[in-house]
Amino acid sequence: MGRRDDQTFVEFVAARGDALLRTAALMCGARQDAEDVLQTALEKAYRHWGRIEPGSDPEPYVRKILVNLVISRSRRWKVLKEIHMARLPERPAASPEHAVELRGTLMDELRRLGPRQRAVLVLRFWEDLSEAETAQALGCSVGTVKSQASRGLARLRERLDTNLAPLGR
């Protein structure tokens, strides 16, 4: 790999590293895990950086590595982390803390989804990728993305309705 390739890699990481870390954190659930997975993904991308067509966008390639690592990691460990949250208040609170609690509840429930559904929801709705771009990143069909998104959203709705019922929604 030449010096020019090193420089383009450094520029890419500087420009897109934070966004990739955010994606990894949403899929992993914990920032420490996300940092580890992102570092591994960037290492893999760096080893093959010379293969990327000059002038093309390397982000989909790196994102696909990242998603595959998160899914493989989850399969390898065969562990679903359940994070128990604090008890929700009896009445809805109109404070900024309430919004933070709701976001926390959503993030907890997102973590409870399987790695594939979580990856689809993160890429589709947090990263705002199209169905085709998500399918390409995951290496699956658009139909699979649609069905995984539908099932994942249905599970989130069901679990959130259960968890938020005490709030009197």
C-alpha positions as CSV (number, residue, x, y, z in Angstrom):
1,M,0.0,0.0,0.0
2,G,1.4,3.3,-1.0
3,R,1.6,6.6,0.9
4,R,-1.3,8.0,-1.1
5,D,-3.5,5.1,0.0
6,D,-2.6,5.6,3.6
7,Q,-3.6,9.2,3.4
8,T,-7.0,8.5,1.8
9,F,-7.7,5.9,4.6
10,V,-6.8,8.5,7.3
11,E,-9.0,11.1,5.6
12,F,-11.9,8.6,5.4
13,V,-11.6,7.6,9.1
14,A,-11.4,11.3,10.1
15,A,-14.5,12.1,8.0
16,R,-16.7,9.1,8.7
17,G,-15.3,7.6,11.9
18,D,-17.9,9.2,14.2
19,A,-20.8,8.1,12.1
20,L,-19.5,4.6,11.9
21,L,-19.0,4.5,15.6
22,R,-22.6,5.7,16.1
23,T,-23.8,2.9,13.9
24,A,-21.7,0.3,15.7
25,A,-22.9,1.6,19.1
26,L,-26.5,1.3,18.1
27,M,-26.0,-2.3,16.9
28,C,-23.8,-3.4,19.8
29,G,-25.6,-1.6,22.6
30,A,-22.4,-0.7,24.5
31,R,-19.9,2.0,23.4
32,Q,-16.9,-0.2,24.5
33,D,-18.1,-3.1,22.3
34,A,-18.8,-0.7,19.5
35,E,-15.3,0.8,19.7
36,D,-13.8,-2.7,19.5
37,V,-15.9,-3.8,16.6
38,L,-15.3,-0.6,14.7
39,Q,-11.5,-0.9,15.3
40,T,-11.6,-4.5,13.9
41,A,-13.7,-3.3,10.9
42,L,-11.3,-0.5,10.1
43,E,-8.4,-2.9,10.4
44,K,-10.0,-5.2,7.9
45,A,-10.8,-2.3,5.6
46,Y,-7.3,-1.0,5.8
47,R,-5.8,-4.4,4.8
48,H,-7.9,-4.3,1.6
49,W,-7.9,-0.5,1.0
50,G,-6.0,-0.9,-2.2
51,R,-8.8,-2.9,-3.7
52,I,-11.3,-0.1,-3.4
53,E,-11.8,1.7,-6.7
54,P,-10.3,5.2,-6.7
55,G,-13.0,7.8,-6.6
56,S,-15.7,5.5,-5.2
57,D,-17.2,5.8,-1.8
58,P,-15.6,3.3,0.6
59,E,-18.3,3.7,3.3
60,P,-20.7,1.0,2.1
61,Y,-17.8,-1.4,2.0
62,V,-16.7,-0.5,5.6
63,R,-20.3,-0.5,6.8
64,K,-20.8,-4.0,5.5
65,I,-17.7,-5.2,7.3
66,L,-19.0,-3.6,10.4
67,V,-22.4,-5.1,10.2
68,N,-21.0,-8.6,9.5
69,L,-18.7,-8.4,12.5
70,V,-21.5,-7.4,14.8
71,I,-23.7,-10.3,13.5
72,S,-20.9,-12.8,13.6
73,R,-19.9,-11.7,17.1
74,S,-23.4,-12.2,18.4
75,R,-23.7,-15.6,16.8
76,R,-20.3,-16.7,18.1
77,W,-21.1,-15.8,21.7
78,K,-24.8,-16.9,21.4
79,V,-25.6,-14.6,24.2
80,L,-28.5,-12.2,24.2
81,K,-27.9,-9.4,26.7
82,E,-30.9,-8.3,28.6
83,I,-30.5,-5.0,30.4
84,H,-33.1,-4.5,33.1
85,M,-34.1,-0.9,33.3
86,A,-35.3,1.0,36.3
87,R,-39.0,0.9,37.0
88,L,-40.9,3.5,35.0
89,P,-42.9,6.1,36.9
90,E,-46.6,5.7,37.5
91,R,-47.5,9.0,35.8
92,P,-46.0,10.5,32.7
93,A,-43.5,13.2,33.4
94,A,-43.3,16.3,31.2
95,S,-39.6,16.8,32.0
96,P,-36.4,16.4,29.9
97,E,-35.6,13.4,32.1
98,H,-38.8,11.7,30.9
99,A,-37.6,12.0,27.3
100,V,-34.3,10.5,28.3
101,E,-36.1,7.6,30.0
102,L,-38.2,7.0,26.9
103,R,-35.1,7.0,24.7
104,G,-33.4,4.6,27.2
105,T,-36.4,2.3,27.0
106,L,-36.3,2.3,23.2
107,M,-32.5,1.6,23.2
108,D,-33.0,-1.2,25.7
109,E,-35.7,-2.8,23.6
110,L,-33.6,-2.4,20.4
111,R,-30.8,-4.3,22.2
112,R,-33.2,-7.1,22.9
113,L,-33.8,-7.7,19.2
114,G,-31.7,-10.3,17.3
115,P,-28.6,-9.0,15.6
116,R,-30.0,-9.2,12.1
117,Q,-33.2,-7.3,13.0
118,R,-31.3,-4.7,15.0
119,A,-28.8,-4.2,12.1
120,V,-31.7,-3.7,9.6
121,L,-33.5,-1.2,11.9
122,V,-30.3,0.8,12.7
123,L,-29.3,1.0,9.0
124,R,-32.8,1.8,7.8
125,F,-34.0,4.2,10.4
126,W,-30.9,5.6,12.2
127,E,-28.6,5.7,9.2
128,D,-31.5,6.5,6.9
129,L,-30.3,4.0,4.2
130,S,-32.8,2.9,1.5
131,E,-34.0,-0.7,1.5
132,A,-31.7,-1.5,-1.4
133,E,-28.7,0.1,0.4
134,T,-29.5,-1.8,3.5
135,A,-29.8,-5.0,1.6
136,Q,-26.5,-4.4,0.0
137,A,-24.8,-3.6,3.3
138,L,-26.2,-6.8,4.8
139,G,-25.7,-9.0,1.8
140,C,-29.3,-10.0,1.5
141,S,-32.4,-9.3,-0.6
142,V,-34.6,-6.3,-0.4
143,G,-37.4,-8.6,0.6
144,T,-35.4,-9.8,3.6
145,V,-34.8,-6.2,4.6
146,K,-38.5,-5.5,4.4
147,S,-39.5,-8.6,6.4
148,Q,-36.8,-8.1,9.1
149,A,-37.8,-4.4,9.4
150,S,-41.5,-5.2,9.7
151,R,-40.9,-7.9,12.3
152,G,-38.4,-5.8,14.2
153,L,-40.7,-2.8,14.3
154,A,-43.7,-5.0,15.4
155,R,-41.6,-6.5,18.2
156,L,-40.5,-3.0,19.3
157,R,-44.1,-1.7,19.3
158,E,-45.3,-4.7,21.3
159,R,-42.6,-4.5,23.9
160,L,-42.9,-0.7,24.1
161,D,-46.6,-0.9,24.5
162,T,-46.1,-3.3,27.4
163,N,-43.3,-1.2,29.0
164,L,-45.1,2.1,28.6
165,A,-48.6,0.9,29.7
166,P,-47.9,2.0,33.3
167,L,-47.5,5.5,32.0
168,G,-51.1,5.7,31.0
169,R,-50.6,6.0,27.3
